[in-house]
Amino acid sequence: MRRLKSIAVVGVGLIGGSFALAMRRAGAVARIVGADRDTQALERAAALGVIDTAAGSPAEAASGADLVFVAVPVRAIGAVLHDVARGLGPDAVVTDAGSTKADVVRTAVEELRDRMPSFVPGHPIAGREASGVEAAVPELFRGARVVLTPEPTTLPEATALVRACWEACGARVTAMPAPAHDRVFAAVSHLPHLLAFALVSEIASRADATEMFGFAAGGFRDFTRIAASSPEMWRDVALANREAVLAELDRYAARVAVFRELVEKGDGPGLQRLMTEARNARRAWAGGKRSTSDE
Amino acid sequence: MRRLKSIAVVGVGLIGGSFALAMRRAGAVARIVGADRDTQALERAAALGVIDTAAGSPAEAASGADLVFVAVPVRAIGAVLHDVARGLGPDAVVTDAGSTKADVVRTAVEELRDRMPSFVPGHPIAGREASGVEAAVPELFRGARVVLTPEPTTLPEATALVRACWEACGARVTAMPAPAHDRVFAAVSHLPHLLAFALVSEIASRADATEMFGFAAGGFRDFTRIAASSPEMWRDVALANREAVLAELDRYAARVAVFRELVEKGDGPGLQRLMTEARNARRAWAGGKRSTSDE
């Protein structure tokens, strides 16, 4: 890819900061301007050398940037895009890192208006336990998948630029329509988070919750790890991707009902068949690694 | 505890082998006799020094043993106890390692008959990814919980002996009635396993399963790890603990329905409240360790 003169990173947390570090390490950009409504985070990003310059607003950061990367919580994207649009140069491209895409597209249409063709919705599938700019590392996206969901009206050269940037960061980029993205992630991400929250919530509501948790072991620990995630973020994701999440909840409830019926009827062969299919699929997906918890 | 002259370990897999190694390391036993219907596993156990002597049957192993530890799959416990009873000395104690307890008690009543007071049902909450005697290690039970479910008719000195052995292995021992054990583990172990199998089974059944799995990340990996467990074992556990598992499935389905309604109504505060309670409970349980997956 051509070396960019300047990029703006709005939201200098784990994702925004890691993108800045990865782009810099790849030699893909000369200058990085940051913006964040958390001014202390912004100062730390500058002090850590994650960004070169701290801007006072998204509009100021966007001004003069070849690419604007919006890495804020989904609920804040609208306001940020509104402000970004005010500073955006005529050839600049905008992308984001939101976990849901159809709602971001709807918001972007409203806020970016005639600049919508320069917006490439994106979702990097990456994270780590720590958050904040201090946790940012240039390797975060190495080997990670990034989904872009360009609209029919999106400029092909805008999509190409965003793809090239993510590839410079080491990511594997896939493009698909926003509704397809939201369906896939409702199934493999949003649903499991809701289910884990639901299980812990159910047990925590009991009078003997402490005793229950006291006997929980590794299997429970793995299954419920994602229930330690941010309630704000997953609330927003569930509501932003409501239709797909509801559809996945219903598919899942139907499958659980099948398992329930097999248990109730004492149908060992039926239960074993479904469990074996699941075990094989899980093992194939996890690269053949064995991973049991026979407790 | 007094040093035992001889123990019999029937089923020299991960659990039986680790118990033998731990007892030996603790200096709690002079001689360990093993039995296993898998004669190759039995030979390996002897070659590895996990057992001193290989017996030809559970009855032969039990003959002369102060303690008989039955560490075979739950579905095989009946036949093993039947045979153990034939060789059992008058002062010998028997215990097991099955994941469900009420059904083991029912089986033991049938098979041990007048020797039932010498049987102490047990469940060590331990495991690791590898299985088989080669994976056995003396530290497996260090800090692990062991639940004993003595019956009202169980000899107190039998329970005391089994407790002392587990404590010699480094375990933390709790006693409770078998039905209470089965309810607790239906909630914190059997249910999560069924739920994980159900999720993977549902996604694996789709035409686009490969694409779906292709976008799954760390949260999905954690949530579904237990779906890579043994289908035979978890089929048996679900059926052996059927009533409690069905009750837990229904409680869980009701809680998922609450989450579904909050999503459908777009009730952000309600969703956040339940998620926050779950997050806090999960974090408190996991010792305050943060563990997110904001992908």
Interface residues (C-beta under 8 A of the other chain):
Chain A: S99 I125 A126 G127 E129 A130 S131 R145 V147 T174 V184 F185 A187 V188 S189 L191 P192 H193 L194 L195 A196 F197 A198 L199 V200 S201 E202 I203 A204 S205 A209 E211 M212 F213 G214 F215 A216 A217 G218 G219 F220 R221 D222 F223 T224 R225 I226 A227 A228 S229 S230 P231 E232 M233 W234 R235 D236 A238 L239 R242 V245 L246 L249 R251 Y252 A253 R255 V256 V258 F259 R260 V263 E264 G266 G268 L271 Q272 L274 M275 T276 E277 A278 R279 A281 R282 R283 W285 A286 R290 S291 T292 S293 D294 E295
Chain B: S99 I125 A126 G127 E129 A130 S131 R145 V147 V184 F185 A187 V188 S189 L191 P192 H193 L194 L195 A196 F197 A198 L199 V200 S201 E202 I203 A204 S205 A209 E211 M212 F213 G214 F215 A216 A217 G218 G219 F220 R221 D222 F223 T224 R225 I226 A227 A228 S229 S230 P231 E232 M233 W234 R235 D236 A238 L239 R242 V245 L246 L249 R251 Y252 A253 R255 V256 A257 V258 F259 R260 V263 E264 G266 G268 L271 Q272 L274 M275 T276 E277 A278 R279 A281 R282 R283 W285 A286 R290 S291 T292 S293 D294 E295
